[in-house]
Amino acid sequence: MTSLLGSDPWSDGFTFVGLGYSRRVSLTAEQDKLAVSLIRGMAMDGPLAANSGHQGTAMALAPLGHVLYSRVMKHDPANPDWPDRDRFVLSNGHASILQYSVLFLSGYGLELDDLRNFRQWGSATPGHPEAGHTAGVEVTTGPLGQGFANAVGMAIAEENLRARFGADAQDHFTFVITGDGCLMEGISHEAASLAGHLGLGKLICVFDDNHITIDGPASMSTGDDAAMRFRAYGWDVINLDEMADDLDGLEAALRTAKAQTDKPSLLILRSHIGGPSPDHIDTAAAHGNPFSAGDVTRTKQVMGIPDEPFWAPDDLVAAYRDHVGERGAAARSAWQESSGSVTSTPEWQAAWTSTGTDGWDTALPSYEVGESIATRKAIQKALDATYDNLPGLMSGSADLTGSNGTGLARTTAFTIDDRAGRYIHFGIREHAMGAALVGMAQHGGTLPISGTFFVFSDYMRPSIRLAALSGAKCCFVFTHDSVGVGEDGPTHQPIEHLASLRAAWNESADLRRLARSPVIASEDQQKGLVAIADKAKFNGVTRNFLGLLGQNGRSRDLPAVIAGFDLLYAKKTGVVAAEVVSAQALTAAQMKSIQTALRTSLGKDPEMTARVDPSILGGLKVKVGSKLFDASLKTKLDQMKFALKRA
């Protein structure tokens, strides 16, 4: 294998001085060895202290983690969120102790007490990496394969932003580690196919080929040839064989992959789970069963380090942090110097704050009270009206562009030949589409939107759930959300989908309550609802169009498309309409509580002109102006709508 050491600006032993390079002292060979041993020690000590966790993979990949963070990746622990850092995703998130150990060494804010509290309630080192919880963690991983597909989304975002804003502002790689489980999950097939089709050359995946699953040898359940599979997808594949402990070899392989920029790279690394344990190497026991104290003692003897919990010599940790910090500061300083003319523009700033340029909302369409418009048509109009002033906007669909209303009339498609296009043809890959959206949102600089039929949210549930858990600013548009979908029949009728989605999301209690009862809102109340929505970050499918229900306390003429219910803010008329839970799911008790809520709201706002007739069990009548709405007539439909008008 050809070594590219020295040709890469971020290779170990180089640092930026202005826009040139100068030689500096790197970690010594002894420090490299001790750092790997420290990581392996933490990988055993953390699960032992917690009596829970997965040490085997982290032990085997300690050299890889060390090489990535100390030699290859462009990152700055002092500023974990700077836009042009390399992204790292641990798709096999059960090996989280690996990432926490390297973050500790690198100086991301984790300290020994955090590692001692591994997997404990409220700690900074939860069982699986959680975005927004631990500095240096880009995405929330755990369900296998999700992180791999998140990384595809991150690579899409980087390619698009680089094409539109220039390489001085965006020019970095996305690294992802996967295991057998990630590649067995169906989402990996969808995501790998999409990445290969799009030629995402700045995506580098290391496949930890350790031949072991929880049940035993991986050969019991899979016989795939990963190399042939990924070559068929259009990836560049490098077989590293027995290189898991070769620091220089790993570095050279990663730099070779970085030089291959016209297609994504898969590096297949034959590792030995649990190594160098004399008792459990290459066994299923090393996967998910914490080593005993005796196992740990014997393994530390093999490594030649003290048999003490969470061994971390002060001089080694200090040297490591100085080394990584120096590299990171130099990289970020060079980026700031070269990108200033771009990052100071309103377009860049709007993209990276996930909002629009000044006045972005002035062109939003408005609708007369009682006007009927399909939500997918409203979305299409809103997209077309705001496209020019929402520089982060990227949309897409799972082969249903016309049906979903997510098309962008004034852009081209994002393809291998057109990186500046802002519309993505995801193909019939709903699962990968959902996870890619999460990756795009967590990367930053994009406001990602996807569209498909509501019934196909079944394919996307794991990705949408992780979007909600991590607060990723995604907009999942689900159309054809009525049980009355006509000739398509029962396979396309979303009967239980609304209830199942509502049961999962990480919303504020107020927003959750808002989704389940009629809402009568005065102008002040509308401001409160906007504040609630902002606080909740529009998690998961409770986000409306672009995650922007309102801003600065002002209501919007914006149809908020949310799976299962709408909020229509009309600042000229003061109307708020809300679709609530399925009529078919309402019990008499629920109906009574809704009626009580209506009467309570009316009592608090006597200016509202409306009449509630609770005499019809299971139904309501609401008067809006001169029109009387009889909710009982809608019981054969999937949802009810209540409209109330201020006097």
C-alpha positions as CSV (number, residue, x, y, z in Angstrom):
1,M,0.0,0.0,0.0
2,T,1.3,3.4,-0.9
3,S,1.8,5.8,2.0
4,L,0.6,9.3,1.5
5,L,2.2,10.6,4.7
6,G,3.4,14.2,4.3
7,S,1.2,15.0,1.3
8,D,-1.9,15.7,3.4
9,P,-2.0,19.0,5.3
10,W,-3.4,17.2,8.3
11,S,-0.8,14.4,8.4
12,D,0.8,13.9,11.8
13,G,3.9,16.0,12.3
14,F,2.6,19.0,10.3
15,T,0.9,22.2,11.4
16,F,-0.3,25.3,9.7
17,V,1.6,28.5,10.1
18,G,-0.5,31.1,8.3
19,L,-1.3,29.3,5.0
20,G,2.0,27.3,4.9
21,Y,3.3,24.3,6.8
22,S,6.0,23.8,9.4
23,R,7.4,20.7,11.0
24,R,6.7,20.1,14.7
25,V,7.2,17.3,17.2
26,S,4.4,14.6,17.2
27,L,3.7,12.0,19.8
28,T,6.5,9.5,20.3
29,A,6.2,5.8,19.5
30,E,6.1,5.1,23.3
31,Q,3.3,7.6,23.7
32,D,1.4,6.0,20.8
33,K,1.7,2.6,22.5
34,L,0.6,3.9,25.9
35,A,-2.3,5.8,24.4
36,V,-3.6,2.6,22.8
37,S,-3.2,0.7,26.1
38,L,-5.0,3.5,28.0
39,I,-7.9,3.3,25.6
40,R,-8.0,-0.5,26.0
41,G,-7.8,-0.2,29.7
42,M,-10.7,2.2,29.8
43,A,-12.7,-0.1,27.5
44,M,-12.5,-2.8,30.2
45,D,-12.7,-0.6,33.3
46,G,-15.8,1.2,32.2
47,P,-18.0,-1.8,31.7
48,L,-16.5,-3.5,34.7
49,A,-17.5,-0.6,36.9
50,A,-21.0,-0.4,35.4
51,N,-21.4,-4.2,35.2
52,S,-22.7,-3.5,31.8
53,G,-21.3,-2.6,28.4
54,H,-19.3,-3.8,25.4
55,Q,-15.6,-3.8,25.8
56,G,-14.5,-6.2,23.1
57,T,-15.0,-4.0,20.0
58,A,-13.5,-1.0,21.7
59,M,-10.4,-2.9,22.7
60,A,-9.9,-4.2,19.2
61,L,-10.4,-0.8,17.6
62,A,-8.3,1.2,20.1
63,P,-5.5,1.7,17.6
64,L,-7.9,2.9,14.9
65,G,-9.5,5.3,17.3
66,H,-6.1,6.6,18.3
67,V,-4.9,7.1,14.7
68,L,-8.1,8.8,13.6
69,Y,-8.1,11.4,16.4
70,S,-4.4,12.0,16.8
71,R,-3.2,11.7,13.2
72,V,-5.9,11.8,10.5
73,M,-9.0,13.7,11.4
74,K,-9.3,17.5,11.2
75,H,-10.9,18.5,14.5
76,D,-10.5,20.9,17.4
77,P,-11.5,19.9,20.9
78,A,-11.6,23.6,21.9
79,N,-14.3,24.2,19.4
80,P,-16.2,20.9,18.7
81,D,-18.8,22.5,16.5
82,W,-16.7,24.5,14.0
83,P,-18.3,24.0,10.6
84,D,-15.3,22.5,8.6
85,R,-14.3,19.8,11.0
86,D,-14.2,16.2,9.9
87,R,-17.2,14.3,11.1
88,F,-16.9,11.0,13.0
89,V,-19.8,8.6,13.4
90,L,-19.6,5.4,15.5
91,S,-22.4,3.4,13.9
92,N,-21.9,0.4,16.1
93,G,-22.7,2.7,19.1
94,H,-22.6,-0.1,21.6
95,A,-18.8,0.4,21.5
96,S,-19.3,3.9,22.9
97,I,-16.6,3.5,25.5
98,L,-14.1,3.6,22.6
99,Q,-15.3,7.1,21.6
100,Y,-15.5,8.3,25.2
101,S,-12.0,7.2,25.9
102,V,-10.6,9.0,22.8
103,L,-12.6,12.1,23.6
104,F,-11.2,12.0,27.1
105,L,-7.6,11.8,25.8
106,S,-8.2,14.5,23.2
107,G,-9.5,17.0,25.6
108,Y,-13.2,17.3,24.7
109,G,-14.2,17.9,28.3
110,L,-14.7,14.4,29.5
111,E,-12.7,13.6,32.6
112,L,-12.0,10.4,34.6
113,D,-15.1,10.8,36.8
114,D,-17.2,10.8,33.6
115,L,-15.6,7.5,32.5
116,R,-16.1,6.1,36.0
117,N,-19.8,6.9,35.6
118,F,-20.0,5.1,32.3
119,R,-23.6,4.0,31.6
120,Q,-24.9,5.6,34.8
121,W,-28.1,7.8,34.9
122,G,-27.4,11.4,34.1
123,S,-23.7,10.8,33.2
124,A,-21.9,12.3,30.2
125,T,-21.1,8.8,29.1
126,P,-24.4,7.0,28.3
127,G,-24.6,3.5,27.0
128,H,-24.8,4.7,23.4
129,P,-23.5,8.0,22.0
130,E,-26.1,10.8,22.2
131,A,-25.8,14.0,20.1
132,G,-26.1,17.2,22.1
133,H,-25.3,15.3,25.3
134,T,-21.5,14.7,25.0
135,A,-19.2,17.1,23.2
136,G,-17.7,15.5,20.2
137,V,-20.6,13.2,19.5
138,E,-22.1,14.1,16.1
139,V,-25.2,11.8,16.0
140,T,-27.2,9.6,18.3
141,T,-26.4,5.9,17.4
142,G,-27.3,2.6,18.8
143,P,-29.8,0.9,16.5
144,L,-27.4,-0.7,14.1
145,G,-27.0,0.8,10.7
146,Q,-28.5,4.1,11.5
147,G,-25.2,5.8,12.1
148,F,-23.9,4.5,8.7
149,A,-26.9,6.1,6.9
150,N,-26.5,9.3,9.0
151,A,-22.9,9.5,7.7
152,V,-24.3,9.3,4.1
153,G,-26.5,12.3,4.9
154,M,-23.5,14.2,6.3
155,A,-21.5,13.5,3.2
156,I,-24.3,14.8,1.0
157,A,-24.5,18.0,3.1
158,E,-20.7,18.5,2.8
159,E,-20.7,18.0,-1.0
160,N,-23.6,20.4,-1.5
161,L,-22.2,23.1,0.7
162,R,-18.7,22.9,-0.8
163,A,-20.2,23.3,-4.3
164,R,-22.3,26.3,-3.3
165,F,-20.1,28.1,-0.8
166,G,-16.6,27.0,-2.0
167,A,-13.9,24.7,-0.7
168,D,-12.4,27.4,1.5
169,A,-15.6,27.2,3.6
170,Q,-16.4,23.5,3.4
171,D,-13.9,20.8,2.6
172,H,-13.8,17.9,5.0
173,F,-14.4,14.2,5.3
174,T,-16.9,12.0,7.1
175,F,-15.5,8.9,8.8
176,V,-17.8,6.2,10.0
177,I,-17.1,2.8,11.8
178,T,-19.5,0.0,11.2
179,G,-19.6,-3.7,12.3
180,D,-21.2,-6.9,11.1
181,G,-24.5,-5.9,12.6
182,C,-24.6,-2.5,10.8
183,L,-24.0,-4.2,7.5
184,M,-26.7,-6.9,8.1
185,E,-29.4,-4.3,8.8
186,G,-31.4,-3.5,5.7
187,I,-30.8,0.3,6.0
188,S,-27.1,-0.3,5.2
189,H,-28.1,-1.6,1.8
190,E,-30.3,1.4,1.0
191,A,-27.7,3.9,2.3
192,A,-24.7,2.2,0.6
193,S,-26.5,2.1,-2.7
194,L,-27.4,5.7,-2.5
195,A,-23.9,6.8,-1.5
196,G,-22.4,4.8,-4.4
197,H,-24.9,6.2,-6.9
198,L,-24.1,9.7,-5.8
199,G,-20.3,9.2,-5.7
200,L,-19.8,10.6,-2.2
201,G,-16.0,10.5,-2.4
202,K,-15.5,12.2,1.0
203,L,-17.2,9.4,2.9
204,I,-14.9,6.8,4.4
205,C,-16.3,3.8,6.2
206,V,-14.2,1.3,8.2
207,F,-15.8,-2.1,8.5
208,D,-14.8,-3.8,11.7
209,D,-14.7,-7.3,10.4
210,N,-14.3,-9.2,13.7
211,H,-16.3,-12.3,12.7
212,I,-18.3,-12.2,15.9
213,T,-21.9,-11.4,16.9
214,I,-23.6,-11.8,20.3
215,D,-24.8,-15.3,19.5
216,G,-21.4,-16.5,18.3
217,P,-19.5,-16.6,15.1
218,A,-20.9,-14.3,12.5
219,S,-20.8,-17.2,10.0
220,M,-23.9,-18.6,11.8
221,S,-26.0,-15.8,10.3
222,T,-24.2,-14.2,7.4
223,G,-22.0,-15.2,4.5
224,D,-22.0,-12.0,2.6
225,D,-18.9,-10.9,0.7
226,A,-18.8,-7.3,1.8
227,A,-16.1,-6.3,-0.7
228,M,-18.1,-7.6,-3.7
229,R,-21.3,-6.1,-2.4
230,F,-19.8,-2.6,-1.9
231,R,-18.0,-2.7,-5.2
232,A,-21.3,-3.4,-6.9
233,Y,-22.7,-0.3,-5.2
234,G,-19.9,1.7,-6.7
235,W,-17.6,2.0,-3.7
236,D,-13.8,1.9,-3.7
237,V,-12.9,-1.1,-1.4
238,I,-9.6,-1.6,0.3
239,N,-8.9,-4.9,2.2
240,L,-6.7,-4.1,5.1
241,D,-6.5,-7.7,6.4
242,E,-4.6,-8.1,9.7
243,M,-3.7,-4.4,10.2
244,A,-5.8,-3.6,13.3
245,D,-2.7,-3.0,15.5
246,D,-0.5,-1.4,12.8
247,L,-0.7,2.3,13.5
248,D,1.3,3.5,10.5
249,G,-0.5,1.1,8.3
250,L,-3.9,2.3,9.4
251,E,-2.8,5.9,8.9
252,A,-1.6,5.2,5.4
253,A,-4.8,3.3,4.5
254,L,-6.9,6.2,5.7
255,R,-4.9,8.7,3.7
256,T,-5.2,6.5,0.6
257,A,-8.9,6.5,1.1
258,K,-8.9,10.3,1.4
259,A,-7.1,10.6,-1.9
260,Q,-10.0,8.7,-3.6
261,T,-12.5,11.4,-3.9
262,D,-14.7,10.3,-6.8
263,K,-16.4,7.4,-4.9
264,P,-17.0,6.5,-1.3
265,S,-14.4,4.2,0.3
266,L,-14.9,1.0,2.4
267,L,-11.9,-0.2,4.4
268,I,-12.3,-3.8,5.6
269,L,-10.3,-4.3,8.7
270,R,-9.9,-7.8,10.1
271,S,-9.8,-7.2,13.9
272,H,-9.9,-9.5,16.9
273,I,-12.6,-8.7,19.3
274,G,-11.4,-8.6,22.9
275,G,-7.7,-8.5,22.0
276,P,-5.3,-8.7,23.7
277,S,-7.2,-10.6,26.4
278,P,-5.6,-14.0,27.0
279,D,-9.0,-15.4,27.9
280,H,-11.7,-14.0,25.6
281,I,-10.1,-12.8,22.3
282,D,-12.2,-13.8,19.3
283,T,-15.1,-15.0,21.4
284,A,-18.8,-13.9,21.7
285,A,-18.1,-13.5,25.5
286,A,-16.0,-10.4,24.7
287,H,-18.8,-8.8,22.9
288,G,-21.4,-7.9,25.5
289,N,-20.4,-9.5,28.8
290,P,-18.2,-7.3,31.0
291,F,-14.9,-8.9,31.8
292,S,-14.4,-10.0,35.4
293,A,-11.9,-8.3,37.6
294,G,-9.5,-11.2,37.0
295,D,-10.0,-11.0,33.2
296,V,-9.0,-7.3,33.4
297,T,-6.0,-8.0,35.6
298,R,-4.6,-10.6,33.2
299,T,-5.2,-8.5,30.1
300,K,-3.4,-5.5,31.7
301,Q,-0.5,-7.8,32.5
302,V,-0.3,-8.7,28.8
303,M,-0.4,-5.0,27.9
304,G,2.2,-4.1,30.5
305,I,0.3,-1.4,32.3
306,P,-0.5,-1.0,36.0
307,D,-3.5,-3.0,37.3
308,E,-5.4,-0.1,38.5
309,P,-8.9,1.1,37.5
310,F,-9.0,3.9,35.0
311,W,-5.2,4.2,34.7
312,A,-4.4,7.5,33.0
313,P,-0.9,9.0,33.6
314,D,-1.0,12.8,33.9
315,D,2.0,13.3,31.6
316,L,0.5,11.1,28.9
317,V,-2.9,12.8,29.0
318,A,-1.3,16.2,29.0
319,A,0.9,15.4,26.0
320,Y,-2.0,13.9,24.1
321,R,-4.2,16.9,24.7
322,D,-1.4,19.3,23.7
323,H,-0.8,17.4,20.5
324,V,-4.4,17.1,19.4
325,G,-5.2,20.7,20.6
326,E,-2.3,22.1,18.6
327,R,-3.3,20.3,15.4
328,G,-6.9,21.4,15.9
329,A,-6.2,25.0,16.7
330,A,-3.9,25.3,13.6
331,A,-6.6,23.7,11.4
332,R,-9.4,26.0,12.6
333,S,-7.2,29.1,12.4
334,A,-6.3,28.3,8.8
335,W,-10.0,27.8,8.0
336,Q,-11.0,31.1,9.6
337,E,-8.4,32.9,7.7
338,S,-9.4,31.5,4.3
339,S,-13.1,31.4,4.7
340,G,-13.9,34.7,6.3
341,S,-15.3,36.3,3.1
342,V,-17.8,33.5,2.9
343,T,-18.8,32.9,6.5
344,S,-19.6,36.5,7.0
345,T,-22.3,36.5,4.4
346,P,-26.0,36.5,5.3
347,E,-26.5,33.4,3.2
348,W,-23.9,31.4,5.1
349,Q,-25.1,32.6,8.5
350,A,-28.7,31.8,7.7
351,A,-27.7,28.3,6.5
352,W,-25.8,27.5,9.7
353,T,-28.4,28.9,12.0
354,S,-31.1,26.8,10.2
355,T,-33.2,29.9,9.3
356,G,-33.7,32.3,6.5
357,T,-32.2,35.6,5.4
358,D,-34.0,38.8,6.6
359,G,-37.6,38.9,5.4
360,W,-37.6,35.3,4.3
361,D,-41.2,34.9,5.4
362,T,-42.7,38.0,3.6
363,A,-43.5,36.0,0.5
364,L,-45.3,33.2,2.3
365,P,-48.7,32.5,0.9
366,S,-51.8,33.3,2.9
367,Y,-55.3,31.8,2.6
368,E,-58.8,33.0,3.2
369,V,-60.8,31.4,6.1
370,G,-62.6,28.4,4.9
371,E,-60.4,28.1,1.7
372,S,-59.7,24.4,1.0
373,I,-56.1,23.5,0.0
374,A,-54.4,20.2,0.3
375,T,-51.5,20.3,2.7
376,R,-49.1,19.0,0.1
377,K,-50.1,21.8,-2.1
378,A,-49.6,24.3,0.7
379,I,-46.1,22.8,1.3
380,Q,-45.3,23.2,-2.4
381,K,-46.3,26.8,-2.4
382,A,-44.4,27.6,0.7
383,L,-41.2,25.9,-0.7
384,D,-41.5,27.8,-3.9
385,A,-42.1,31.1,-2.1
386,T,-39.2,30.8,0.3
387,Y,-36.6,28.9,-1.7
388,D,-34.4,31.9,-2.5
389,N,-34.2,33.1,1.1
390,L,-33.6,29.8,2.8
391,P,-30.1,29.0,1.7
392,G,-29.9,25.8,3.7
393,L,-33.0,24.3,2.2
394,M,-32.6,20.9,0.6
395,S,-35.6,18.8,-0.3
396,G,-36.2,15.3,-1.6
397,S,-38.7,12.5,-2.0
398,A,-38.8,8.7,-2.2
399,D,-39.8,8.6,-5.8
400,L,-43.0,10.6,-5.1
401,T,-42.0,14.1,-5.9
402,G,-45.2,15.1,-7.6
403,S,-47.4,13.4,-5.1
404,N,-45.7,14.8,-2.0
405,G,-45.3,18.5,-3.1
406,T,-41.7,18.6,-2.1
407,G,-40.2,19.6,-5.4
408,L,-38.1,22.7,-5.8
409,A,-38.9,24.5,-9.1
410,R,-35.9,26.7,-9.2
411,T,-33.1,24.2,-8.6
412,T,-31.5,21.2,-10.2
413,A,-31.2,17.7,-8.7
414,F,-28.2,16.9,-6.5
415,T,-26.3,14.4,-8.6
416,I,-22.7,13.1,-9.1
417,D,-22.4,15.7,-11.8
418,D,-24.2,18.6,-10.1
419,R,-23.3,19.0,-6.5
420,A,-25.0,22.4,-6.2
421,G,-28.4,21.0,-6.9
422,R,-30.7,21.2,-3.9
423,Y,-33.2,18.4,-4.7
424,I,-32.4,14.8,-3.9
425,H,-33.9,11.9,-5.7
426,F,-33.7,9.4,-2.8
427,G,-35.3,6.6,-4.8
428,I,-37.4,4.0,-3.2
429,R,-35.3,4.1,0.0
430,E,-37.5,5.5,2.7
431,H,-35.4,4.1,5.6
432,A,-32.1,5.5,4.3
433,M,-33.9,8.8,3.4
434,G,-35.0,9.3,6.9
435,A,-31.6,8.6,8.4
436,A,-29.8,10.7,5.8
437,L,-32.0,13.6,6.7
438,V,-30.9,13.2,10.3
439,G,-27.3,13.2,9.2
440,M,-27.8,16.3,7.0
441,A,-29.5,18.2,9.9
442,Q,-26.8,17.2,12.4
443,H,-24.0,18.1,10.0
444,G,-25.3,21.7,9.9
445,G,-25.8,24.1,7.1
446,T,-28.9,22.4,5.7
447,L,-32.6,22.4,6.3
448,P,-33.5,19.0,5.0
449,I,-37.0,18.0,3.9
450,S,-38.3,14.6,2.7
451,G,-41.6,13.4,1.4
452,T,-43.4,10.1,1.1
453,F,-46.9,8.6,1.8
454,F,-47.9,8.5,5.5
455,V,-48.3,4.7,5.4
456,F,-44.6,4.4,4.5
457,S,-43.6,6.1,7.7
458,D,-43.4,2.5,8.8
459,Y,-40.2,2.2,6.8
460,M,-38.8,5.3,8.5
461,R,-39.8,4.9,12.1
462,P,-36.3,4.1,13.5
463,S,-34.8,7.2,11.7
464,I,-37.7,9.5,12.7
465,R,-37.4,8.3,16.3
466,L,-33.7,9.1,16.4
467,A,-34.5,12.5,14.9
468,A,-36.8,13.2,17.8
469,L,-34.4,11.9,20.4
470,S,-31.5,14.0,19.1
471,G,-33.6,17.1,18.2
472,A,-32.4,17.0,14.6
473,K,-34.1,19.8,12.7
474,C,-35.7,17.7,9.9
475,C,-39.0,18.1,8.1
476,F,-40.7,14.8,7.3
477,V,-43.6,15.4,5.0
478,F,-46.2,12.7,5.0
479,T,-49.0,13.0,2.4
480,H,-51.9,10.7,1.6
481,D,-52.6,10.6,5.3
482,S,-56.3,9.8,5.1
483,V,-57.8,6.4,5.5
484,G,-59.8,7.4,2.4
485,V,-57.0,6.8,-0.1
486,G,-59.4,5.3,-2.6
487,E,-58.3,2.7,-5.1
488,D,-55.0,2.0,-3.5
489,G,-56.8,-0.1,-0.9
490,P,-55.9,-1.2,2.6
491,T,-52.2,-1.6,2.1
492,H,-51.9,2.2,1.7
493,Q,-54.4,3.2,4.4
494,P,-52.6,4.8,7.4
495,I,-54.9,3.5,10.1
496,E,-52.7,3.2,13.1
497,H,-49.8,5.4,12.0
498,L,-50.9,8.6,13.6
499,A,-51.3,7.0,17.0
500,S,-48.0,5.2,16.8
501,L,-46.1,8.3,15.9
502,R,-47.7,10.4,18.6
503,A,-46.6,7.8,21.2
504,A,-42.9,8.2,20.5
505,W,-41.8,11.7,20.2
506,N,-39.6,13.7,22.4
507,E,-41.8,16.7,22.7
508,S,-42.5,19.1,25.5
509,A,-45.6,18.2,27.5
510,D,-47.3,21.4,26.3
511,L,-46.8,20.6,22.6
512,R,-47.9,17.0,23.2
513,R,-51.1,18.3,24.8
514,L,-51.6,20.7,21.9
515,A,-51.6,17.8,19.5
516,R,-54.4,16.0,21.4
517,S,-57.0,18.6,22.1
518,P,-58.7,21.4,20.2
519,V,-56.9,24.7,20.4
520,I,-58.6,28.1,20.6
521,A,-55.9,30.7,20.6
522,S,-55.9,34.4,21.0
523,E,-53.0,36.5,19.7
524,D,-51.3,36.2,23.1
525,Q,-52.0,32.5,23.2
526,Q,-50.5,32.1,19.7
527,K,-47.3,33.7,20.9
528,G,-47.2,31.2,23.7
529,L,-47.7,28.4,21.3
530,V,-44.8,29.7,19.2
531,A,-42.7,29.8,22.3
532,I,-43.7,26.2,23.1
533,A,-42.8,25.0,19.7
534,D,-39.4,26.8,19.7
535,K,-38.6,25.3,23.1
536,A,-39.5,21.8,21.8
537,K,-37.1,22.3,18.8
538,F,-39.9,20.8,16.6
539,N,-38.6,17.4,17.4
540,G,-39.3,14.6,15.0
541,V,-42.5,14.8,13.0
542,T,-43.9,17.6,15.2
543,R,-41.9,20.0,13.1
544,N,-43.8,22.0,10.6
545,F,-42.5,23.4,7.4
546,L,-38.8,24.1,7.9
547,G,-39.2,23.8,11.6
548,L,-40.4,27.4,11.7
549,L,-43.9,27.8,13.1
550,G,-43.1,31.3,14.1
551,Q,-40.3,33.6,15.2
552,N,-39.9,36.5,17.6
553,G,-43.4,36.0,19.0
554,R,-45.1,36.8,15.7
555,S,-47.8,34.4,14.2
556,R,-47.4,33.3,10.6
557,D,-49.6,32.9,7.6
558,L,-48.0,29.5,7.4
559,P,-49.7,26.1,7.2
560,A,-47.9,24.0,9.7
561,V,-47.8,20.5,8.3
562,I,-47.5,18.0,11.1
563,A,-48.3,14.3,10.9
564,G,-51.8,14.0,12.2
565,F,-52.7,17.6,12.9
566,D,-52.4,21.2,11.5
567,L,-52.0,24.6,13.1
568,L,-53.0,27.4,10.8
569,Y,-51.8,30.8,12.1
570,A,-53.6,33.6,10.2
571,K,-52.5,36.9,11.7
572,K,-55.1,38.9,9.7
573,T,-58.1,36.9,10.9
574,G,-56.9,35.5,14.2
575,V,-58.0,32.0,13.2
576,V,-56.5,28.9,14.6
577,A,-57.6,25.5,13.2
578,A,-56.4,22.2,14.6
579,E,-57.0,18.6,13.5
580,V,-57.0,16.3,16.5
581,V,-56.9,12.6,17.2
582,S,-58.7,10.2,14.9
583,A,-62.5,10.3,15.4
584,Q,-62.6,6.6,15.4
585,A,-60.3,6.5,18.4
586,L,-62.3,8.8,20.6
587,T,-64.1,7.4,23.5
588,A,-67.1,9.1,25.2
589,A,-64.8,10.1,28.0
590,Q,-62.3,11.6,25.6
591,M,-65.2,13.4,23.8
592,K,-66.3,14.9,27.1
593,S,-62.8,16.1,27.9
594,I,-62.6,17.8,24.5
595,Q,-66.0,19.5,25.1
596,T,-64.8,20.6,28.5
597,A,-61.6,22.0,27.0
598,L,-63.7,24.0,24.4
599,R,-66.0,25.4,27.0
600,T,-63.1,26.3,29.3
601,S,-61.3,28.1,26.4
602,L,-64.4,30.0,25.5
603,G,-64.9,31.0,29.0
604,K,-61.4,32.4,29.1
605,D,-61.9,34.3,25.9
606,P,-65.5,35.7,25.7
607,E,-64.7,37.5,22.5
608,M,-64.8,34.2,20.7
609,T,-68.1,33.7,18.9
610,A,-68.9,30.0,18.9
611,R,-71.6,27.7,20.0
612,V,-70.8,24.2,21.4
613,D,-73.6,21.7,21.3
614,P,-72.6,18.7,23.4
615,S,-75.9,17.0,23.0
616,I,-74.7,14.6,20.2
617,L,-72.6,11.9,21.9
618,G,-69.3,11.7,20.2
619,G,-69.7,14.9,18.2
620,L,-69.4,18.7,18.4
621,K,-70.9,21.6,16.7
622,V,-68.9,24.7,16.3
623,K,-70.1,27.9,14.7
624,V,-67.6,29.9,12.7
625,G,-69.1,33.2,11.6
626,S,-72.3,32.1,9.9
627,K,-71.2,28.5,9.2
628,L,-72.0,25.7,11.6
629,F,-69.5,22.8,11.6
630,D,-70.9,19.5,12.7
631,A,-68.0,17.3,13.8
632,S,-70.3,14.3,14.2
633,L,-70.7,14.2,10.4
634,K,-67.0,13.6,10.2
635,T,-66.8,10.5,12.3
636,K,-66.5,8.4,9.1
637,L,-63.3,10.2,8.3
638,D,-59.9,9.8,10.0
639,Q,-59.7,13.3,11.6
640,M,-61.9,16.2,12.8
641,K,-61.2,19.8,12.3
642,F,-62.3,22.6,14.5
643,A,-62.3,26.2,13.4
644,L,-63.0,29.2,15.6
645,K,-63.0,32.8,14.6
646,R,-62.3,35.8,16.8
647,A,-65.1,38.4,16.9
